[in-house]
Amino acid sequence: MIDNNTLGKRRKVVVVGAGAVGSTFCYALAQSGLAEEVAVIDQNDNLAQGQVLDLVHGQAFFPTVSIRVGKPCDYADAQVVVITAGVAQRPGETRLQLLRKNATIVRSIIDDIVDQKSTGVILVVSNPVDILTHVALKRAGYDRGRVIGSGTVLDSARFRHLLSKHCGVDIHNVHANILGEHGDSEFAAWSMTHVAGMQIDKYCPICRRCDDWAAERRKIEQDVRDSAYHIIEHKGATCFAIGLALVRITGAVLRGQRSVLTVSTMFDGEFGLHDVCLSVPSIVSESGVVKIIENQLPEHELAALAASASILKKTMEELDIDA
């Protein structure tokens, strides 16, 4: 579904951060044909110049799109600003020290966006994404749905991949979500998991591909949590799948699609939670998150969501997040 309100706008995306994630997203976005204009901003101007030059040399092979190095003034008319910028952890540096550094970076970017009177949606990708989405929203002072995080969109895709592989079914016929924090406290919402239109518990007796489904569930869920660790161990960083996930989220905004995605968004009473950014299925359209879907989760999944929120709140208190 395409919202008529988006038809008169230029589909412009600003990408902040030209590293592995930002550049891979630009590469995937260019091939998608979703954007008319992509502006790339990075503190390292040489890196931004190099990434843009490499991308534009491929213009003969993908749909027409303008790709260039951007400036803060580009925020003014962007429909979507995607923040991938951040620093890596140094030897001897604590997690809290790293978080404070990245929070400072995000605040600085948000200040530039606000200064330009941007009317676009802000999509935070930098990790820890839930906490930095919270930082960005508080700093911007925008309506909560307009600042969102990539959340567990990628985690949910990993979950679907593993279920597809286990059940021997095309991934497009598997519907499943990872909820909560994008991190160690995330959990699989088995109550919402469907294969071929059937709830997973009803599909399993038909599937008969394992002897101990309970043990297999635990393994699949843990494999989802550990996916990024394994990829980073093998190659140093994740970039391909997250790049594609960002194209999916960005497309929902650019086209006003009202897509249901597990982006990270601020809770204001939903599921009994307040003042914390987490991922649950939400409707994403031209203005960001327009509705959080309050599924009737079983008690143990509600408890897992609350526990995830509690962990994030504790970290934010340690960070003095509103400073």
N, C-alpha and C positions, 0 to 999 in steps of 0.2 A: 504494500500500500504506500503510495507516494502522497505526501501532504501538499496541497496546493500552495501553502504558505512558503514552501521552500523553492518553488519554481522560479521566482524572480530574483533569487539570490545567486551570487557567484559562489560556486562550491570551492571555497578556499580553506586550506588547512595549513596551519603553522606548526612545525615540528621543532621542539626545543630539545636539543641534544642530538649530535650527529655521530654518536658511537654505534656500537653493534646493533642495539635495539632500534634506535632512531633511524639509522640508514637502511636497515632491513625493512622496517615499516614503510619508508619512502619507496623502496624498490617494489614492494608488494602493492602499495597504494597506486603507484604509477601504472602498473599492469592491470589494475582493476577497472580503470576508467571512471572511478567515482568522483575524483577531484578534477577541477579545471586548473587550479593553481596550488602549488606546494612551495612554501617558503621554509627554508632550513636555517635555524639559528643555533649557534654554538659559541661558547666563550673562546674556544680555539678556532679562530677564523680560518686558519689554513686547513683544518680538518673539514669544516663546513664547505669551503671552496672545493676541496678535493672530492668530497662525496657528491656534490652537485655536478661537478664536471663529469665524473664517472657515470652518473645517472643520465644526464642529458645526451651522452653519446649513445644511449640506447633508445632515443626517442623514435627512431625509425621502426622500432619493433613493438611499441605499445601505443594505446590510444593517446590522442593529443592532450597534452597537459603541460603547463608552464611550470618548470622547476628552477628555483633560483635561491641564492643566499638571501636570507631575510634580515630585517631590522626590527626593533621594537615597534615601529609604526605599523608593521604588518598585523599586529594584534587587533588594530582598530576595526578592520572589516573581515576578520577571519570567522568562519562559521564554527570551526573547531581548532582549539589549541591543544596539542598533545605534548605533555611534559615527560620526557625520558631522561632528562639530565640528572646527574648525581655523581658522587665520588665513590670509589671502591675502598674497602676497609684496608688499612695499612697494618703491618706487623706491630703487635703490641697495643693496638688501638681497641678500646672496648666497643661493644655494640651501641651503647648509649652515646659515646662520643661520635660515632659514625652517624647515628640518627640525628644528632644535633647539627652536624655539618650539612646533611642533606635537607633538614628542615630549614636551615638558613638559606640554602640555595633556592628551595621552592618558594619561600617568602619573597625573595628578591625578584623572582620571575613573576610572581603574582602581582607585586607592586608595579612592575612595568605594564602588565596587562591592564590593571585598573587605571593606571595613568593614561592609557590610550583609549579609555572609555569603550573597551571591547564589549560587544554584545554576544559573543560566541560562547560555546560550551567548552569548559576546560576538562580535559581527560588526563588524569595523573597516572603515570605508569611507573615512575621511580619507586624503588622499594625502600622501606616497607610500605607498600602502596596504601594500605588502609589508614595508617597513621599520617602519611604525607597528604592523603586526600583530605583528612580532617584539618591538617595544618593549612592547606590551600583554601579550603572553604572558610575557615575562621578568618584568615587574612583578607580574603576577597570581600567577605560580607555579602555574597550573592545569595539568592534563593538556593536552598540545599540541592535541588535537582540539577542545577546548572554546573556544579563541580562534582565530577564522578571519578572513580578509579577503575582501572582495568579489572580489579577484583579477582574473582575466580572463574572468569570466562575461559582462560587457558586451562585451569585445573579441571573444569567441567569437560573441556575437549579431550584432555588426557584420560579422564574417567570414561568417556564414551568410547575412546579408542580401545582401552583395555577390556571393556565389556563387549565391544564388537568382536575383538579377537577371541575372547573367552567363549562367547556364545556362537561364534561362527555366523554372524549376521552383519549385513552392511551397516556401517556406522550411521548412515542417514536414517536408519530405522531404529536407532537406539536414542532414547531421550533420557538424559540423566544430568544431575547437577551436584556440584560441590558447593557447600554453603559455609558461611562464617568468614574467618580471617583467611587472607591469602598467605598461608604459613602453616606452622605445625599444628595449630588447633583447628584447622579446617576439617570438615567431615562430609561424608557421602550421605546425601538425602535419599536413602533407599526407598522410603515411602513414596517418593516422587519419580522413581526409576521405572521406565517402560521400555519393553522390547516388542516390536511388531504390534504396538498398540495395547499390549498386555502388561499389567503390573508385574514387576520382576518376580514376585513370589508365586504368581500364577503361571508365569512362563517357564520357570525352572523345571517343574515336573515334565514339561514337554521337551525341554532342551536336553536333559540327561547327559551333560558333557562333563560332569564332575561327581565324585562320590561324597564329598564333604563341602556343601555350598557355604556353610557358615565360615569355614576356614578359608575358602576361596574369596569370600567377601572381604575378610580381614586383610588378606594379601593384596587384593586389588586396591583397597582404600589406602594401604600403606605405600604401595607402589606409586599411587598418585602423589602422595605427600613427598616421596623421595625423588620424584622425577627430575626436578631441577638440580638437586645435589648430584645425581648421576651424570647429567649432561655437563654440568660445570666441571666435574671431575675429569670427564673425557675430553672436553674441548675448550673449557675456560669460561663459557658464557652461553646463555640461551638467547636465540634471536629469531629463528625461522617461524616457529609456531606462535610466539607472542606477536611477531610482526603481522601474521595473518589474523590473529585474534583482534588486533587493533584495527585492521581494515574492516572487520565485521562490525565493531562498535562504531567506528567513524561513519561507515555507510548508513547505519541506522539513524544517525544524526543528520547527515547530509541529505538523505532522502526522506526524512520524516517517516520512517517505516513502522514505528511503534512495535519494535522487536522486543521479545522477552529475553533478557540477558542477565547473567549474574554479575553485574557490575557492583563496585563498592559504592555505597551511598549512605548519607547520614540518616540515622533512625530518629524518629520523633514520636515514640510511643508504639510503633509497630512491634509486634511480638513482645511487648512490654519493655522494650529497650529504648534508651534515650542517649543522645549526645555521643554517639559512637558510629564510625563508618564500618560497615560490614557488607558481605555479599549474600543476597537472596534474589530470586527471580524478580526483575523489575522491568517495566515497560520503558524502553528508550526511544526517544523521538527527537524532533528538531530542537527542543529546548532542554535536552538531557533526560534525566529520569522524570517521567510524568506520573508514575504510580509504582509503589512497592506492592507486590502481590503477597498478601498474607495467607499463605497456604495453611491448611489445618494439619500441622505437623504433630506426630505422636510425641508423647512426653519426653522420651529419651532424646529425640532430635531437638526439641525445644530447649532441653537442658544443655545439649552440646552447643547450641547457638548462644545461649546465655553465658556459658563458660568461655567461649571464644571472645565474646564482648568483654567479659571481665578481665581477660588477659590483656586485651588491647587497652582498656581503660587504665590498668595498672601501669603499663608502659608509658602511656601519655602523662600520667601523674609524675612518674620518674623524670620524664623529659621536660616537665613544666611546659606543656604543649601550647598554652595560650600566651606564653611570654613573647 
